[in-house]
Amino acid sequence: MGATPAFWLFMGPFLAGLVVFVYLPIAWSFVLSFNRAQNTVQPREFIGIQNYLDLLGPGPFLDSLWTFTIFAAIIVPLTFVLSLLLAVLLNQITVARAFFRSAFFLPTACSYVVASLIWKLSIFNGVRFGLANQVLSVFGVENIAWLSSVSPPWYWLVIATVRLWLQLGFYIILFLAGLQRISPELYEAAYVDGAKAGWQTFRHITLPQLRTTSVAVLLLNLVAAYQAFDEFYNLLGNSSLARPPLVYLYYTAQGNQDYGHGSAGAMILAALIVLVTLAQSRIYGFGKAET
């Protein structure tokens, strides 16, 4: 059956917006990535893959990919474990359930910029009156310059905690939805067979039943880590201590007006996200029917 006029009436504006504001900029960026485009968004001089070769050589772009790797290695496992643990706890409580769920989800509605500034100016500001240093002073610990200390690199603690606070609620909701799909009869049958409540049922019933949700959480979490920008930009600016790919590309394209290298970096980053997502989907069997 062909598309009806009502279909085009409702979907037409959305599709037009998608083409104009998403696909055309991606196509234009792809064209620019093969051109020298300094101080202009017009393709002035075709230079082939030179922009890609410049970025993939030793330099700040590869360093930014290393920064992303560290950030993903910290944030993805922490988010997965904590959100699953909190979702299981929230699914079991019977008192003030709505309150606790709202309390954990509320930070998700907060702006990354606002949260980063609170972390930077109030909690981890590095002076004696900062909240973190105030708490540590009770235990006799000297003031810590959280965002400028290199050894040890305390800035990772600041970046990881603000990201966890902002995104945990979203993944808790996903796990809660998955937990509520598990039939209580599975647990009852396990108890009849002698299984004990706790780790045994969690390992053999809860975790396998959450396979699809777990894979979705890992995929979304990894993609979100690739797209990290606001917390790094507002906490560290253009510091080479921890500069993820998007911050580097922002300063390349908007700061130096070098749209050729900026577009090439965006294409490399998009290709990496697609490849990692496909590999992860294949490893974990995302999209396959549950057995």
C-alpha angles and dihedrals in degrees: 000000000000125000113280125226088252089057092054091042092059101029099037097078091046093049092046090051091048092053096043100041102031116021099035093051090048091050091046091049089051090054092047091051089070094048140067103251110169114164091351140076091214119099099247104169129014109229102165115221096341092114090054092048091050092053097043093053121089107294147089096314093058088044089055090053088053089051089052091050091055092045093049092046089055103037105037099057093038093051093046096049097041096045092048092047094048092045091054091049093047090048091057102046117095100187122081090347095160091050095053093046091050091046092055094042096046096082089059088070091054121100117253089224094053093045092048092052091049090051091047101042104031114020107028102019092131097232128109093261095054115114096239094048091045090056093045092049088064087065093045096256117149121240115283124213093221100186101037103039111110100178104070097015098230091170089080089062090053094047095045095048095050091049092047092049091050102045108029093086093058094053092043088059091051092051092045090055089050093048092052090055092061111101114239087219089073091060092043091052090049092052090050088054091053102263117150124230115250127037094005096057091037092055099042102033114015099044096046091047090052094053096111093045091046093053091048090051092050093048095047091044094052093047089048089052090053088052095051109140118123100061094044093045095048097039102039107009112199094340115147089219092086116355115160121207097263093053091049092048091047092056091043096052102030101026102039094024088229100145094167095063091036092055092045090052091049090052092050091049093048091049091050092051091050093047095047092045093050092046092048092047091051094047095048096034096238111188095021119124114264115249 
